[in-house]
Amino acid sequence: MKTLISLILLISLALPGFSSEKIFKKSVIKKRMTAAAFWQLEHPKHDLYDWTNGAFYAGLMAAYETTGSKKMYQALIDMGETNGWKPGKRLHHADDYAICQTYIDLYRLEKDQKMIQPTIDSVNKWIATPYPTGGIRKICWWWCDALFMGPPALVKLGITLENKVYLDLNDRLFRETVDLLWNEEESLFARDLNYISGYSEKDLKEANGQKVFWSRGNGWVMGGLVRLLKELPHDYPNRSYYLNVYRKMAHRIASLQQADGLWRASLLDPASYPGGEASGSGFYCYALAWGINSGILDKVVYRPVVEKAWAGLNSLLTPEGFVGWVQPIGADPQKNFSPSSWEVFGTGAFLLAGSEVIKLKK
């Protein structure tokens, strides 16, 4: 299998437009992002307020900012209008605020209160309503994916409204999740308590005996950290806390990249999982490229990682804009996906990656 995947990558890179030089040209990156964005818009999936589309429309917003496409912008507006600019239906659930990131970004451009008021109302109600804990739900954000969904929305809201209440809420909830799920030895996040010894009824391990660390789960965290750090002022009192987590993860994730430039569904047992998984790899490419562009990561160390990752991601993209090798919805590493597997968040991750790779200086 590993030989086959390597062969596929080499063949893909040999195709027209996939040379190592061409894929880093700004015109080519824009063309690939446009193809992926419109293929996905033509193949809708899930409710538009769903967390899956929260990730896709975050990517589409980045693609609009990169390309200036009026059609992309209209698609963003249409999404908001269809949703009535409302979060999802679950008051405390981080996933249901992922789509609000895009509402706030659009509000900043349009200054139309209807785009942001439902988010304000929902978050205020959330703050005023005690969160019901129990079982695995020991805290509000008890799964690592939540750190992509909720924090950027709260921080964007706090910065936009200059309201410290929302920033303080994020600081508290983010720290709770880190305290619960962060593994200091591995510099990675467990997906939830089911993957932490002492909490789970069974000690889950990979085939090679390693602990289970899900690629996309950690990709959600890194992507969320970037979207949060992009908002926080450099003099924000707790910014160093987030930077510390980000740097530790960046170092660890870079060390787990595979020869084809991608990451497998399970980070510590890559040999047991098929293909390079697109969604986790896309978020890592995005997060590491942003770190270079922001002067946070050493470009000598991390640029080769990003370049390999972008080449690998391009090998998963068809000329029509179809992003394959995306692990389906789930809560752990899976093996039931293939070159024909796609999901809207996989496309979102690809678009986010392209939006930062295009900014890399020669």
C-alpha positions, 0 to 999 in steps of 0.5 A, a space after each residue: 500500500 505504501 508503495 502504491 501511494 508513493 507511486 500515485 503521488 509521483 505520477 500526480 506530480 508528473 502531470 501537467 500543472 503539478 510540477 514542483 515549481 508550478 504548484 507554488 505559482 500564485 496564479 496556479 494556487 488561485 486556480 486550484 483554490 477556485 476549482 476546489 471551491 466551486 466543485 464543493 459549492 456545486 456538490 452541497 452536503 449537510 445543513 448549512 449551519 452544521 460544523 462541517 460547513 462551518 469549516 468549509 465556509 471558513 475556507 471559502 472566506 479565505 478563498 474569497 480573500 485570496 482570489 477576490 471572486 465575486 461569485 465566492 462572496 455571493 455564495 458566502 452571503 447566500 449561505 448567511 441569508 439561508 441560515 438567517 445568520 443564526 448559529 446551530 441549535 445547540 446552545 453550549 455546543 462548540 460545533 454549532 458556533 463554527 459557522 459564526 466565524 464566517 458571519 462575523 467576517 462578513 459583518 466586518 465587511 458589510 457592517 450589517 447588524 443582522 449578520 452578527 446579532 443572532 450570534 451575540 444573542 446566542 452567546 449571551 444566553 449561553 453565558 447566562 445558562 449553566 452548562 449541564 455536565 455528566 459522564 464524559 461531558 465533564 467540561 463544556 468543551 470536552 472533545 478536542 475538535 471543539 477548539 476549532 469550532 468555538 474559540 475563533 468565533 468567541 475571539 472574533 466576536 470579542 475583538 469585533 465588539 471590543 468586549 472582554 467578556 467573550 475573550 475571557 469566556 474563551 480563555 477559560 473554556 480553552 484552558 479547561 480543554 487543554 487541561 483535560 486532553 493535552 498530553 505533554 509527553 507527546 505534545 498532542 491532544 487526545 480526541 476525548 476522555 475515551 482515549 485517556 488511560 484512567 477514564 476509558 473502560 478499555 485502554 485503547 492502543 494502535 496495532 503497534 502499541 502506541 496511544 491513539 492520536 487522531 490526525 484530524 482531531 489535532 488538525 482541528 486544534 492547530 487550525 483553531 489556534 491559528 484562527 484565534 492567534 490571527 485575531 488576538 493583539 500581540 499585547 493580549 495578556 494570554 496570547 503567550 499561552 496559545 503560542 506555547 501550545 501552538 509551537 509545541 504542536 508545530 514541532 511535533 506535527 512536523 516530525 510526524 509528516 510522511 514521505 509523501 508530504 501528508 499525515 495518516 489518519 492516526 499520527 503514531 501508527 501511520 503504517 496501519 492506515 491507508 493513504 495521506 488523509 486530506 483534512 488533517 493534512 490540510 489543516 497542518 499545512 495551513 497552520 504551519 504555513 501561517 506560522 512561517 508567514 507570521 514569523 513565529 516558525 523558523 522558515 528554514 526548518 518548517 518551509 520544507 514541511 509546508 512545501 511537501 504538504 502542499 505538493 501532497 495535497 495537490 496530488 489529492 486534487 482532481 482537475 475538476 476540483 475534487 479533494 479526495 482521500 478525506 476521512 469520513 465524519 467520525 471521532 477517531 482514526 478510520 481506515 474506510 476511506 479512499 481516493 474517492 472519499 470527500 467531505 466539505 471540511 476536507 475542501 475547507 482545509 485545502 482552501 485554508 492551506 492555499 490561502 497561506 501557502 500563496 503568501 510564502 515568500 520566495 
